C-alpha cells in the first residue's frame, strides 16, 4: 500500500515540476501581449527570414527565443551618440 502512495506522490511531483517550466511556444496574441506589440506586427515578423516561429496549418506559434531575436535585432549600439 505504501508503495502505491509513494508512486502517486512521485507522479504528482513530476507533474508539478513540468508545470513550473517556462512556456516554450506562444500563440501570436499571447506573444504580442508579452512583447508589448500588436498582433499584426508579430504576424509580420513571422514572415521575416530567421524569426523563430512555427506554423501549424493556419496557426502560428512563436518560440521563446523570439524575445532575444527581437532584442538583438533592434538594439542600438551603446556607444552611438545622437546629434542634437
Secondary structure, DSSP 8 states (H G I E B T S, - for coil): -HHHHHHHHHHHHHHHHHHHS---EEEHHHHHHHHT--HHHHHHHTTSTT--EEEETTEEEEETTHHHHHHHHH---TT-----
